[in-house]
């Protein structure tokens, strides 16, 4: 009973921040799940093309995502210390960083779209993926600015508006997916490309809605009113880049492992890749809840750490671990028990369903490894410790996970199943290293 009395306040505080973030993350994942669900009606090649394009797109998305996440711990620290001048500088400089990075990344997407054959996919898959990938690439411009606003105001503890806007974006995406993929209500039948255009439209309205809301809130519009060229300074940009680049690289390394294993699945067969993508999308959907808890951990840790309350910092982390464990028990059980029904919802190909059903068992077990490492990295971001975790990420995501996946998939009879088994080993090791790092840093602060 005393245990619950101690932790309940921390559960409440973490959930108050986490639930809107979770719904925002789930909303973003629903966009990809909706694309896959509707595209699944078009056949196995369409699923494989969507999978391939989405995998490459996320590599580009992650770079912008990581750079924008640099604002959260810095804004959180300035907010709890009442430093409004610092907040204005941070907001305006993250806006500049967002503008430059999105232009560069979209340019890279354009280049990459003309070289999809390089990745060794079946010709039909690469050709079908090209326009879809390019459309997703251009959607990074509006989505980048939405994420810029989202991360800044989440650092201030406001997570609800991003949730509302994300859910509106999901509804728009679902509607246009139906209209454009299948050509309903007088709209052209665009197939896979229609899914990309639907995603672009939904993401275009998201920063517009954020700007409208900010304009109606004087205390938020305050940051735009004080916009000045003189506030764009190298020192603040440097602070953001120093934190943002390691976060981007850590996330990029993790996403690279998932992307490259997806490409490996395509080397096995289009059915293996389709099954892999179904499993990956279900896993990603479940992961969005943990990612929301992790993001809330970053915010809560940055606030407690900012006022030097190290006991509360530890308690916030432990509360997040408990919440994550409850969710992972639910997701693991669901994936294993309903594996056949889940696979059948996304494909009518018996071979794809058979492979995906087995993958979902492994995926269910892998949720715990993924959950622990996600909370671990969120904790370290909250105290702005990002360089060492990047090194850990390279070793665990690339050397262990990616290397293990290649070996198990192509040098053992495990084939596609070996890829997912490698995820368990790599992410478990990542979780151990992240939490050892956090405990070491906390002990140093306690002894200083």
C-alpha positions as CSV (number, residue, x, y, z in Angstrom):
1,X,0.0,0.0,0.0
2,X,2.8,2.4,0.9
3,X,4.4,1.5,-2.5
4,X,1.2,2.8,-4.3
5,X,1.0,5.9,-2.1
6,X,4.6,6.8,-3.1
7,X,4.2,6.2,-6.8
8,X,0.6,7.3,-7.6
9,X,1.5,11.0,-7.7
10,X,4.2,10.2,-10.2
11,X,1.9,8.0,-12.3
12,X,-0.6,10.9,-12.4
13,X,2.0,13.5,-13.4
14,X,3.6,11.2,-16.0
15,X,0.2,10.2,-17.5
16,X,-1.0,13.8,-17.6
17,X,1.9,14.6,-19.9
18,X,2.1,11.2,-21.6
19,X,-1.5,10.6,-22.7
20,X,-1.8,13.5,-25.1
21,X,1.7,12.6,-26.5
22,X,0.6,9.0,-26.8
23,X,-2.5,9.9,-28.7
24,X,-0.4,12.2,-31.0
25,X,2.1,9.4,-31.7
26,X,-0.6,6.8,-32.2
27,X,-2.3,9.3,-34.6
28,X,0.9,9.6,-36.6
29,X,1.1,5.8,-36.8
30,X,-2.5,5.5,-37.8
31,X,-1.6,7.4,-41.0
32,X,0.8,4.7,-42.1
33,X,-1.5,1.9,-40.9
34,X,-4.4,3.4,-42.9
35,X,-2.2,3.6,-46.0
36,X,-1.2,-0.1,-45.5
37,X,-4.7,-1.2,-44.8
38,X,-6.2,0.4,-48.0
39,X,-3.1,-0.4,-50.1
40,X,-3.4,-4.0,-48.9
41,X,-6.5,-4.3,-51.1
42,X,-4.3,-3.7,-54.2
43,X,-2.2,-6.8,-53.7
44,X,1.2,-8.0,-52.4
45,X,3.3,-5.9,-54.8
46,X,1.5,-2.7,-53.7
47,X,2.2,-3.6,-50.0
48,X,5.9,-4.3,-50.8
49,X,6.2,-0.9,-52.7
50,X,4.5,1.0,-49.8
51,X,6.8,-0.8,-47.3
52,X,9.9,0.0,-49.3
53,X,9.1,3.7,-49.8
54,X,8.0,4.1,-46.1
55,X,11.2,2.6,-44.9
56,X,13.4,5.0,-46.9
57,X,11.1,7.9,-46.0
58,X,11.5,7.4,-42.3
59,X,15.3,7.7,-42.6
60,X,14.7,11.2,-43.9
61,X,12.0,11.9,-41.4
62,X,14.1,10.9,-38.4
63,X,16.8,13.5,-39.2
64,X,14.3,16.3,-38.9
65,X,12.5,14.6,-36.0
66,X,15.8,14.3,-34.0
67,X,16.8,17.9,-34.7
68,X,13.5,19.2,-33.5
69,X,13.6,17.1,-30.4
70,X,16.6,19.1,-29.2
71,X,14.3,21.9,-28.2
72,X,12.3,19.9,-25.6
73,X,14.9,19.5,-22.8
74,X,16.3,23.0,-23.4
75,X,12.8,24.6,-23.4
76,X,11.8,22.5,-20.4
77,X,14.8,23.7,-18.4
78,X,14.3,27.4,-19.3
79,X,10.6,27.1,-18.5
80,X,10.9,25.7,-15.0
81,X,13.5,28.4,-14.3
82,X,11.2,31.2,-15.6
83,X,13.7,32.3,-18.3
84,X,11.4,33.8,-20.9
85,X,14.2,35.5,-22.9
86,X,15.9,32.1,-23.3
87,X,12.6,30.6,-24.5
88,X,12.1,33.3,-27.2
89,X,15.6,32.7,-28.5
90,X,15.1,29.0,-28.5
91,X,11.8,29.2,-30.3
92,X,13.1,31.5,-33.1
93,X,16.3,29.6,-33.6
94,X,14.6,26.2,-33.8
95,X,12.3,27.7,-36.4
96,X,15.4,28.6,-38.5
97,X,16.9,25.2,-38.0
98,X,13.7,23.6,-39.1
99,X,13.5,25.7,-42.3
100,X,17.1,24.9,-43.3
101,X,16.9,21.2,-42.4
102,X,13.6,20.5,-44.2
103,X,14.9,22.1,-47.4
104,X,18.0,20.0,-47.4
105,X,16.2,16.8,-46.5
106,X,13.5,17.2,-49.2
107,X,16.3,17.9,-51.7
108,X,17.8,14.6,-50.7
109,X,14.5,12.8,-51.1
110,X,14.2,14.1,-54.6
111,X,17.7,12.7,-55.4
112,X,16.9,9.4,-53.7
113,X,13.6,9.0,-55.6
114,X,15.6,8.8,-58.9
115,X,17.8,6.0,-57.5
116,X,15.5,3.5,-55.9
117,X,16.8,0.7,-58.2
118,X,20.1,0.9,-56.3
119,X,18.5,-0.9,-53.3
120,X,18.0,-4.2,-55.1
121,X,14.2,-4.5,-55.0
122,X,12.1,-6.1,-57.6
123,X,11.6,-3.7,-60.6
124,X,7.8,-3.6,-60.2
125,X,8.2,-2.7,-56.5
126,X,10.7,0.1,-57.1
127,X,8.6,1.6,-59.9
128,X,5.5,1.6,-57.9
129,X,7.3,3.0,-54.8
130,X,8.9,6.0,-56.6
131,X,5.9,8.5,-56.8
132,X,4.7,7.4,-53.4
133,X,8.1,8.1,-51.8
134,X,8.5,11.4,-53.5
135,X,5.1,12.6,-52.3
136,X,6.0,11.5,-48.7
137,X,9.2,13.4,-49.1
138,X,7.5,16.7,-49.9
139,X,5.1,16.2,-46.9
140,X,8.2,16.6,-44.7
141,X,8.0,20.4,-45.3
142,X,4.7,21.0,-43.5
143,X,5.3,18.1,-41.1
144,X,8.7,19.5,-40.1
145,X,7.1,22.8,-39.0
146,X,4.4,21.0,-37.1
147,X,6.9,19.0,-35.3
148,X,8.9,22.2,-34.5
149,X,5.9,23.7,-32.8
150,X,5.0,20.5,-31.1
151,X,8.4,19.8,-29.5
152,X,8.8,23.4,-28.3
153,X,5.4,23.6,-26.5
154,X,5.8,20.1,-25.2
155,X,8.9,21.3,-23.5
156,X,6.7,23.8,-21.8
157,X,4.4,21.0,-20.7
158,X,1.6,21.5,-23.2
159,X,0.9,18.3,-25.0
160,X,-2.8,18.5,-25.7
161,X,-3.0,20.8,-28.8
162,X,-0.5,18.6,-30.7
163,X,-2.7,15.6,-29.9
164,X,-5.9,17.3,-31.2
165,X,-4.3,18.5,-34.4
166,X,-2.7,15.1,-35.0
167,X,-6.1,13.3,-34.6
168,X,-7.7,15.8,-37.0
169,X,-4.8,15.0,-39.5
170,X,-5.6,11.3,-39.1
171,X,-9.2,11.8,-40.0
172,X,-8.3,13.8,-43.0
173,X,-5.8,11.1,-44.1
174,X,-8.3,8.3,-43.8
175,X,-10.9,10.2,-45.8
176,X,-8.5,11.0,-48.6
177,X,-7.0,7.5,-48.6
178,X,-10.4,6.1,-49.4
179,X,-11.2,8.8,-52.0
180,X,-7.9,8.8,-53.9
181,X,-6.7,5.1,-53.6
182,X,-10.0,3.7,-55.0
183,X,-11.3,6.7,-56.9
184,X,-14.5,7.3,-54.9
185,X,-17.0,10.2,-55.1
186,X,-15.6,11.5,-58.4
187,X,-11.9,11.5,-57.3
188,X,-9.3,9.9,-59.6
189,X,-8.3,6.3,-58.8
190,X,-4.5,6.8,-58.0
191,X,-3.7,3.6,-56.1
192,X,-0.5,3.7,-54.1
193,X,0.2,7.3,-55.2
194,X,-3.3,8.3,-53.8
195,X,-2.1,7.1,-50.4
196,X,0.9,9.4,-50.6
197,X,-1.2,12.4,-51.7
198,X,-3.6,11.7,-48.8
199,X,-0.7,11.8,-46.4
200,X,0.6,15.1,-47.9
201,X,-2.8,16.7,-47.6
202,X,-3.3,15.7,-44.0
203,X,0.2,16.9,-43.0
204,X,-0.3,20.2,-44.9
205,X,-3.1,21.2,-42.6
206,X,-1.4,20.3,-39.4
207,X,1.1,23.3,-39.1
208,X,-1.7,25.6,-40.4
209,X,-4.0,24.5,-37.5
210,X,-1.1,25.0,-35.0
211,X,-0.5,28.5,-36.3
212,X,-4.3,29.3,-36.0
213,X,-4.3,28.1,-32.5
214,X,-1.2,30.0,-31.5
215,X,-2.7,33.2,-33.0
216,X,-5.7,32.8,-30.7
217,X,-3.5,32.3,-27.7
218,X,-1.7,35.6,-26.8
219,X,0.8,33.9,-24.5
220,X,1.8,31.6,-27.4
221,X,1.7,34.2,-30.1
222,X,4.1,36.1,-27.9
223,X,6.9,34.1,-29.3
224,X,6.1,35.1,-32.9
225,X,5.5,38.8,-31.9
226,X,9.0,39.0,-30.6
227,X,10.6,37.5,-33.7
228,X,13.7,39.4,-34.6
229,X,16.6,38.8,-36.9
230,X,18.9,39.8,-34.1
231,X,17.7,36.9,-32.0
232,X,19.0,34.4,-34.6
233,X,22.3,33.7,-33.1
234,X,25.0,31.0,-33.6
235,X,25.2,30.3,-29.8
236,X,21.6,29.2,-29.5
237,X,21.7,27.4,-32.9
238,X,24.9,25.6,-31.7
239,X,23.1,24.5,-28.4
240,X,20.3,23.1,-30.5
241,X,22.6,21.4,-33.0
242,X,24.9,19.9,-30.3
243,X,21.9,18.2,-28.8
244,X,19.9,17.6,-32.0
245,X,22.5,15.9,-34.1
246,X,23.3,13.1,-31.6
247,X,19.6,12.6,-31.1
248,X,19.1,12.5,-34.9
249,X,22.0,10.1,-35.3
250,X,20.8,7.8,-32.5
251,X,17.3,7.7,-34.0
252,X,18.8,7.4,-37.5
253,X,20.9,4.4,-36.4
254,X,17.8,2.8,-34.9
255,X,15.7,3.5,-38.0
256,X,18.5,2.4,-40.3
257,X,18.5,-1.0,-38.6
258,X,14.7,-1.3,-39.2
259,X,15.0,0.1,-42.8
260,X,17.9,-2.0,-43.9
261,X,16.3,-5.2,-42.4
262,X,13.2,-4.3,-44.4
263,X,15.3,-4.1,-47.5
264,X,16.9,-7.5,-46.5
265,X,13.3,-8.9,-46.3
266,X,12.9,-7.7,-49.9
267,X,16.0,-9.7,-50.9
268,X,14.3,-12.9,-49.6
269,X,11.0,-12.4,-51.5
270,X,8.1,-9.9,-52.0
271,X,5.9,-12.0,-49.8
272,X,8.5,-12.0,-47.0
273,X,8.8,-8.2,-47.3
274,X,5.0,-7.8,-47.2
275,X,4.8,-10.0,-44.1
276,X,7.6,-8.0,-42.6
277,X,5.9,-4.7,-43.3
278,X,2.6,-5.9,-41.8
279,X,4.5,-6.9,-38.6
280,X,6.5,-3.7,-38.6
281,X,3.4,-1.6,-38.8
282,X,1.7,-3.4,-36.0
283,X,4.8,-3.1,-33.9
284,X,5.2,0.6,-34.8
285,X,1.6,1.2,-33.8
286,X,2.1,-0.4,-30.4
287,X,5.5,1.3,-30.0
288,X,3.8,4.8,-30.4
289,X,2.3,4.4,-26.9
290,X,5.8,3.6,-25.4
291,X,7.3,6.5,-27.5
292,X,4.7,8.8,-25.9
293,X,5.6,7.6,-22.5
294,X,9.3,8.1,-23.4
295,X,8.6,11.6,-24.6
296,X,6.7,12.4,-21.4
297,X,9.7,11.0,-19.5
298,X,12.0,13.4,-21.3
299,X,9.7,16.3,-20.3
300,X,9.3,15.2,-16.7
301,X,13.0,14.5,-16.2
302,X,14.0,17.8,-17.8
303,X,11.7,19.7,-15.4
304,X,12.8,17.8,-12.2
305,X,16.5,17.8,-13.3
306,X,16.2,21.5,-14.1
307,X,15.3,22.3,-10.5
308,X,17.9,19.8,-9.2
309,X,15.4,17.4,-7.6
310,X,17.2,14.2,-8.3
311,X,15.0,12.0,-6.2
312,X,11.9,13.1,-8.2
313,X,13.9,12.6,-11.4
314,X,14.5,8.9,-10.5
315,X,10.9,8.5,-9.4
316,X,9.6,9.9,-12.7
317,X,11.7,7.4,-14.6
318,X,10.6,4.4,-12.4
319,X,6.9,5.4,-12.9
320,X,7.4,5.5,-16.7
321,X,9.0,2.0,-16.6
322,X,5.9,0.7,-14.7
323,X,3.5,2.2,-17.2
324,X,5.5,0.9,-20.1
325,X,5.5,-2.7,-18.6
326,X,1.7,-2.6,-18.3
327,X,1.3,-1.6,-21.9
328,X,3.8,-4.2,-23.2
329,X,2.0,-7.0,-21.4
330,X,-1.2,-6.0,-23.2
331,X,0.5,-5.7,-26.6
332,X,2.5,-8.9,-26.3
333,X,-0.6,-10.9,-25.4
334,X,-2.7,-9.3,-28.1
335,X,-0.2,-9.9,-30.9
336,X,0.3,-13.6,-29.9
337,X,-3.4,-14.4,-29.3
338,X,-4.8,-12.6,-32.4
339,X,-1.9,-13.0,-34.7
340,X,-3.9,-14.7,-37.5
341,X,-6.7,-12.2,-37.4
342,X,-4.2,-9.3,-37.4
343,X,-2.3,-10.6,-40.4
344,X,-5.5,-11.4,-42.3
345,X,-6.7,-7.8,-41.9
346,X,-3.9,-6.5,-44.0
347,X,-3.5,-9.1,-46.7
348,X,-5.5,-11.7,-48.5
349,X,-2.4,-13.7,-49.6
350,X,-2.2,-17.0,-47.6
351,X,1.6,-17.1,-47.8
352,X,1.9,-13.5,-46.4
353,X,-0.6,-14.3,-43.7
354,X,1.2,-17.4,-42.7
355,X,4.6,-15.7,-42.4
356,X,3.2,-12.6,-40.7
357,X,1.4,-14.8,-38.1
358,X,4.7,-16.3,-36.9
359,X,6.5,-13.0,-37.0
360,X,3.9,-11.5,-34.7
361,X,4.7,-14.1,-32.1
362,X,8.4,-13.0,-32.1
363,X,7.3,-9.3,-32.4
364,X,5.2,-9.7,-29.2
365,X,8.2,-10.9,-27.2
366,X,10.4,-8.2,-28.7
367,X,8.0,-5.5,-27.3
368,X,9.7,-5.6,-23.9
369,X,13.2,-5.1,-25.2
370,X,12.0,-2.2,-27.3
371,X,10.0,-0.7,-24.5
372,X,12.9,-0.6,-22.0
373,X,15.4,0.8,-24.5
374,X,12.9,3.5,-25.5
375,X,12.3,4.7,-21.9
376,X,16.1,4.5,-21.3
377,X,16.9,6.9,-24.2
378,X,14.0,9.2,-23.3
379,X,15.5,9.4,-19.8
380,X,18.9,10.4,-21.0
381,X,17.5,13.0,-23.4
382,X,15.8,14.6,-20.4
383,X,19.1,15.4,-18.8
384,X,20.6,16.3,-22.3
385,X,23.0,13.4,-22.3
386,X,23.1,12.5,-25.9
387,X,26.6,11.8,-27.1
388,X,27.4,8.6,-25.3
389,X,24.0,7.1,-26.1
390,X,24.7,7.7,-29.7
391,X,27.8,5.5,-29.5
392,X,25.8,2.8,-27.7
393,X,23.2,3.1,-30.4
394,X,25.7,2.4,-33.1
395,X,27.0,-0.7,-31.4
396,X,23.6,-2.2,-30.5
397,X,21.5,-1.1,-33.5
398,X,24.0,-1.5,-36.3
399,X,26.6,-4.0,-35.1
400,X,24.5,-6.3,-33.0
401,X,21.0,-5.9,-34.5
402,X,21.8,-5.4,-38.2
403,X,24.8,-7.7,-38.3
404,X,22.8,-10.4,-36.4
405,X,19.8,-10.0,-38.7
406,X,21.9,-10.5,-41.8
407,X,23.6,-13.5,-40.4
408,X,20.5,-15.2,-39.1
409,X,18.5,-14.4,-42.2
410,X,21.0,-15.6,-44.8
411,X,23.3,-18.0,-43.1
412,X,20.8,-20.0,-41.0
413,X,17.5,-21.7,-41.9
414,X,15.6,-18.9,-39.9
415,X,15.3,-16.7,-43.0
416,X,12.9,-13.7,-42.3
417,X,12.3,-14.9,-38.7
418,X,16.0,-14.4,-37.9
419,X,15.7,-10.7,-38.6
420,X,13.1,-10.3,-35.8
421,X,15.1,-12.5,-33.4
422,X,18.1,-10.3,-33.9
423,X,15.9,-7.3,-32.8
424,X,15.4,-8.9,-29.4
425,X,19.1,-9.3,-28.8
426,X,20.1,-5.9,-30.0
427,X,17.5,-3.8,-28.3
428,X,17.9,-5.7,-25.0
429,X,21.6,-4.8,-25.0
430,X,20.7,-1.2,-25.8
431,X,18.3,-1.0,-22.8
432,X,20.9,-2.3,-20.5
433,X,23.5,0.2,-21.6
434,X,21.1,3.2,-21.5
435,X,20.0,2.5,-17.9
436,X,23.6,1.7,-16.7
437,X,24.5,5.2,-18.1
438,X,21.6,6.9,-16.3
439,X,22.4,5.2,-13.0
440,X,26.1,6.2,-13.3
441,X,25.2,9.8,-13.9
442,X,22.7,10.0,-11.1
443,X,25.3,8.5,-8.7
444,X,27.8,11.1,-9.7
445,X,25.3,13.9,-9.0
446,X,24.4,12.4,-5.7
447,X,28.0,12.2,-4.6
448,X,29.0,15.7,-5.9
